[in-house]
Amino acid sequence: MATPDDRGSWLLYLSLAAKCAGEQPYRLAGFLAVCAVAFVVTCLLHWCFPGGPAWGRWWWTRRLGAGAGGGATAVAAALPGPRGLPVVGSMWLMTGLAHRKLAAAAGSLGARRLMAFSLGGTRVVVASHPDVAREILSSPAFADRPIKESAYGLLFHRAIGFAPYGAYWRALRRVASTHLFSPRQVAASAAQRAVIARQMVGAVKELSAASPGRRGGVEVRRVLRRGSLHSVMWSVFGRRYDLELDPARESPETRELRRLVDEGYDLLGQINWSDHLPGLACLDLQSTRARCDRLVPLVTRFVGGIVDEHRARNHLRSAPPAVVDFTDVLLSLPADDRLTDADMIAVLWEMVFRGTDTVAVLMEWALARLVLHPDVQARVHDELDRVVGPHRAVTESDTASLVYLHAVIKEVLRMHPPGPLLSWARLATSDVHVDGHLIPAGTTAMVNMWAITHDPDVWAEPTEFQPERFMGSTEFPIMGSDLRLAPFGAGRRSCPGKSLAMATVAFWLATLLHEFELLPSPVDLSEVLKLSCEMAVPLALAVTARPRQAVQKSVGVSVSL
């Protein structure tokens, strides 16, 4: 699409075409030929610039607007990056394992700090160094996110994740931070997570008993995802369900929500060509718009029905309702802060959507690593025996003393960050300098956290699984203050639920490992990048209940039961 700044060249081409062949019968053919040549020449001129066609187009536009001096400055400050192909740029970099492809491209071009590339007509930069990542994530110029067609179609432009930075976004963030993710609220919901932890233990026992003598009989992903979904449903909607793995016994409401969430993950996790090649938008080649149009009415009916139930229940109460879940919180907001029903549905839908995936993905990676590293698992068991003992269940308050378990979780986050590209990118709202380079307004910025956590200049022996690296005298922060490991992002757009996610993962892992020993079994560490980076092959566990007598002996305590 031509901009006002680069239409001059097209006017020149058209004037030349108009003079082609005079009054000859081949005038139209000459006109079309000149247009075709002009298109090819323009595409090649844009493509030949480092970073590909989107960056070349910006450079030529800037050169024509600022004169020869401005052009020279642009060349001197050019960011290294792959040219890709004319028109489409380097779209292939964002397919498959994009974090690995981007890291390899940056390494081959000597652009580990900051690399430019093009996704069709979209200018993109990606940072693979903690110092440059900090510049991007902490800069007010990158406070917005680029709106994907799927995100807009799924209502997320009215929720925390994609809403433009401003008063509305700040109000949403404040409400979520106060009423759902504050330390007080996280502690208050510990009893809910304890109920689900016991259900998960029961589900693993049930699956293990159903496949006696068969190693790898427990597909733990099913248990983890259902547990995560139930936890979010309880916190957001006040809905409590039993953890059922049999679809015939599963709640119809839970089954429908799982289907809606799975469809939303698939839509947001794919690269949509129409986002970067606007000329294809009317064609909807990947059916993104059609699928969103089918999904949103179902989401509106599902979430809107729950909101209506809460509103009717609260209306029947004579006393002011006790705020027991996030839906009640939104309904009880003061008139000045109250959301419309459409905005409330968008916010609640995003809470369920974003809260279901990360915990399950991280726990599956952690369990896989513990199977592959029995020495690490044995040390975790020893710590549990020392802190908790064999004769009672783990409580969430115990996890503060499980120092080595937290080191294991951090090492899993380092090696397998669920969002290796920090899930969703940032958008430059104004011209800004990053690492000495001018980044023009409208540029999409990414942080390749996977590349940072696997950089030998940042981490010693980055390919080795070594939880001990986090066992120093000073605790290593992972909440965004140290960009060597910031799996939840940093700055204004960091994940608001990071404290809740870490509390949930630590408690549920401690509960499962207190009850079970993970036996040696095949583990495939292949990845697949969707909305999160998951195990390509679901983890199948062989487990055995930990013998209590052996546990007592290991801690040297005689207990009368």
C-alpha positions, -999 to 999 in steps of 0.1 A, spaced: 0 0 0 14 34 -10 17 61 16 15 98 9 52 101 11 60 76 -16 33 83 -41 56 107 -61 74 78 -77 42 62 -88 30 95 -103 62 95 -123 56 59 -135 20 67 -144 30 98 -164 55 77 -183 29 51 -190 4 77 -202 29 87 -229 37 51 -240 31 45 -277 11 77 -283 -21 69 -302 -9 34 -312 -33 5 -307 -9 -10 -281 -13 20 -257 -30 -1 -230 -4 -29 -233 23 -3 -229 6 12 -199 3 -22 -182 39 -30 -190 52 2 -175 31 -4 -144 45 -39 -141 81 -28 -145 75 0 -120 61 -24 -95 90 -48 -99 116 -20 -97 100 -5 -65 98 -39 -49 135 -46 -56 145 -11 -43 127 -18 -11 139 -53 -8 176 -45 -13 178 -26 20 190 -44 52 159 -57 70 139 -63 39 111 -46 20 93 -29 50 125 -13 62 136 -4 26 102 13 20 107 34 51 143 43 41 133 54 6 104 74 19 127 91 45 153 98 18 129 114 -5 114 135 23 147 146 39 170 149 9 204 133 3 217 143 38 188 125 56 193 94 34 230 92 43 221 93 80 196 65 74 222 43 57 247 49 85 223 39 112 208 9 93 201 -21 115 214 -54 103 188 -79 93 178 -105 67 163 -92 35 139 -121 30 119 -120 -2 105 -91 -21 70 -81 -8 66 -108 18 100 -102 36 110 -128 62 75 -142 70 90 -177 72 110 -167 103 77 -165 123 66 -200 113 74 -232 133 99 -226 161 102 -189 155 124 -182 186 150 -206 173 149 -193 137 152 -157 149 181 -165 172 199 -183 144 194 -154 120 206 -129 145 237 -150 152 246 -154 115 242 -117 109 260 -105 140 228 -89 152 223 -105 186 217 -72 203 191 -59 178 180 -72 145 156 -58 119 134 -78 96 102 -75 76 69 -93 79 53 -82 47 47 -45 51 54 -46 89 87 -33 102 100 -55 131 129 -55 154 139 -83 178 162 -79 208 183 -109 220 203 -91 246 192 -83 282 203 -46 280 185 -39 248 155 -59 260 153 -36 290 154 -5 268 124 -18 248 103 -31 277 108 -1 300 104 26 274 70 45 274 73 46 236 66 8 236 36 9 259 12 -4 232 8 -37 214 2 -42 177 -34 -53 172 -37 -86 154 -68 -93 134 -75 -124 156 -70 -104 188 -94 -77 176 -119 -103 165 -117 -121 198 -125 -89 218 -90 -86 233 -87 -50 222 -110 -42 251 -91 -63 277 -58 -59 295 -36 -77 269 -43 -56 238 -62 -25 250 -43 7 240 -23 23 268 -43 50 285 -69 56 312 -91 26 303 -61 2 303 -48 16 336 -82 12 352 -84 -24 341 -49 -31 353 -56 -15 387 -88 -36 392 -71 -68 383 -40 -61 404 -61 -52 434 -89 -78 433 -73 -108 417 -35 -107 417 -26 -89 449 -6 -108 475 -37 -107 498 -59 -122 471 -34 -148 462 -31 -159 498 -69 -159 502 -74 -182 472 -48 -208 486 -76 -231 498 -90 -233 463 -57 -244 449 -54 -270 477 -87 -286 467 -76 -288 430 -41 -301 441 -59 -330 459 -80 -336 428 -49 -337 406 -33 -363 429 -64 -384 427 -66 -381 389 -29 -392 386 -36 -422 408 -67 -431 388 -48 -430 355 -19 -449 369 -41 -476 383 -59 -479 349 -26 -488 332 -8 -511 357 26 -523 347 27 -500 317 53 -473 318 44 -439 306 7 -446 312 -2 -412 327 -7 -385 301 -2 -357 326 -11 -329 303 -48 -337 306 -46 -335 343 -26 -302 344 -48 -284 318 -80 -294 335 -66 -284 369 -56 -250 356 -89 -244 339 -108 -253 371 -86 -230 391 -93 -201 368 -130 -208 366 -132 -208 404 -113 -175 408 -130 -157 379 -165 -171 378 -169 -187 413 -175 -221 396 -162 -252 413 -160 -285 395 -146 -320 401 -116 -328 380 -130 -354 356 -109 -369 328 -138 -390 314 -156 -368 289 -188 -386 297 -187 -374 333 -172 -340 327 -194 -309 333 -210 -297 300 -200 -262 310 -163 -271 314 -163 -291 282 -177 -261 263 -153 -237 278 -123 -260 270 -135 -261 234 -138 -223 232 -103 -218 248 -87 -243 225 -101 -225 194 -90 -192 207 -54 -205 213 -53 -218 178 -64 -185 163 -40 -163 184 -11 -186 180 -10 -186 142 7 -160 120 -20 -143 100 -8 -131 66 -35 -105 65 -19 -87 95 12 -79 74 -1 -80 38 -33 -58 40 -41 -65 3 -50 -101 14 -74 -90 42 -105 -91 20 -97 -127 9 -94 -141 45 -72 -169 31 -67 -185 65 -103 -182 76 -92 -162 106 -120 -137 104 -146 -163 97 -135 -184 127 -135 -154 150 -170 -145 138 -182 -180 147 -164 -181 181 -172 -146 195 -210 -152 197 -204 -185 216 -180 -167 240 -205 -138 245 -233 -163 252 -212 -184 276 -196 -155 296 -226 -132 293 -248 -160 308 -225 -163 338 -225 -125 343 -263 -124 341 -265 -152 367 -242 -132 391 -263 -101 386 -296 -118 392 -282 -135 423 -268 -103 437 -301 -85 430 -321 -110 451 -298 -104 481 -311 -80 508 -275 -73 520 -246 -61 498 -230 -92 482 -198 -105 495 -172 -103 468 -162 -139 462 -150 -140 426 -137 -116 399 -171 -114 382 -186 -101 414 -157 -76 416 -165 -62 382 -202 -60 390 -196 -42 423 -173 -14 408 -184 22 415 -205 38 388 -175 58 375 -154 27 369 -182 3 359 -177 -15 326 -203 -21 299 -214 -57 295 -194 -60 263 -162 -48 280 -169 -70 310 -172 -101 288 -140 -92 270 -121 -88 303 -134 -120 319 -128 -140 287 -92 -128 286 -87 -138 323 -99 -173 316 -80 -175 283 -46 -163 296 -48 -180 330 -53 -215 317 -23 -222 296 10 -210 312 7 -230 345 0 -263 327 28 -258 301 54 -249 327 45 -278 350 47 -303 321 82 -291 312 92 -293 349 80 -329 353 98 -338 320 131 -324 334 127 -343 367 122 -376 348 154 -369 328 174 -358 359 167 -383 387 194 -367 408 175 -334 408 143 -352 416 159 -370 445 171 -337 459 136 -322 456 123 -353 475 148 -348 502 138 -312 506 102 -321 508 109 -348 534 128 -323 555 104 -294 552 70 -312 551 77 -348 563 59 -380 554 28 -378 576 10 -347 563 1 -330 530 20 -301 516 5 -267 523 11 -236 502 29 -220 532 55 -248 529 66 -236 495 84 -206 509 109 -230 525 113 -252 494 143 -233 481 156 -260 458 122 -266 442 120 -229 433 155 -232 418 143 -261 397 113 -240 385 135 -211 376 159 -234 356 129 -248 338 118 -213 330 153 -205 317 155 -235 294 118 -237 284 102 -202 287 65 -207 280 65 -175 260 99 -175 243 91 -143 224 73 -130 255 40 -140 238 29 -107 225 50 -79 209 52 -42 216 44 -13 192 64 19 189 40 48 193 66 74 184 101 75 170 126 63 196 163 53 198 171 18 209 207 7 213 217 38 193 194 30 164 164 50 153 132 29 155 104 47 137 69 49 150 47 20 139 75 -6 143 68 -39 161 93 -48 187 100 -83 201 122 -97 228 136 -132 222 138 -144 258 147 -178 246 178 -165 228 188 -145 260 185 -175 283 205 -197 259 233 -171 252 267 -184 265 277 -148 271 249 -144 295 246 -179 311 274 -204 317 267 -237 300 233 -226 289 223 -260 274 229 -278 307 200 -282 332 216 -269 364 191 -257 391 221 -251 414 229 -219 394 199 -203 413 211 -215 447 233 -185 455 232 -164 487 211 -138 469 178 -148 453 177 -143 415 146 -122 406 125 -134 377 96 -109 379 111 -84 354 139 -66 372 167 -87 357 163 -92 320 186 -121 319 155 -141 329 122 -124 327 97 -150 314 67 -128 324 80 -97 307 88 -64 323 76 -28 324 40 -16 319 29 -46 299 44 -74 321 20 -103 330 -2 -91 359 -7 -127 371 29 -137 375 28 -140 413 -3 -161 412 13 -183 384 45 -189 404 26 -197 436 3 -222 418 32 -239 400 53 -243 432 24 -256 453 11 -281 427 45 -294 418 54 -298 455 21 -317 461 27 -341 431 63 -347 440 54 -353 477 30 -380 466 48 -396 437 82 -407 424 86 -402 387 101 -434 372 125 -435 343 106 -433 310 111 -420 275 109 -382 272 108 -362 240 119 -326 245 108 -315 210 90 -282 210 60 -268 192 53 -231 193 17 -221 195 6 -193 218 30 -209 243 60 -232 236 47 -266 245 61 -301 244 54 -314 209 48 -349 223 27 -350 254 46 -362 285 36 -397 295 46 -404 331 54 -437 349 47 -430 386 47 -448 418 34 -437 452 63 -428 475 66 -455 503 60 -438 536 84 -461 555 112 -453 531 105 -416 535 106 -418 573 138 -437 572 154 -411 548 147 -383 573 156 -403 603 122 -398 622 102 -424 639 65 -416 635 36 -435 652 6 -436 629 
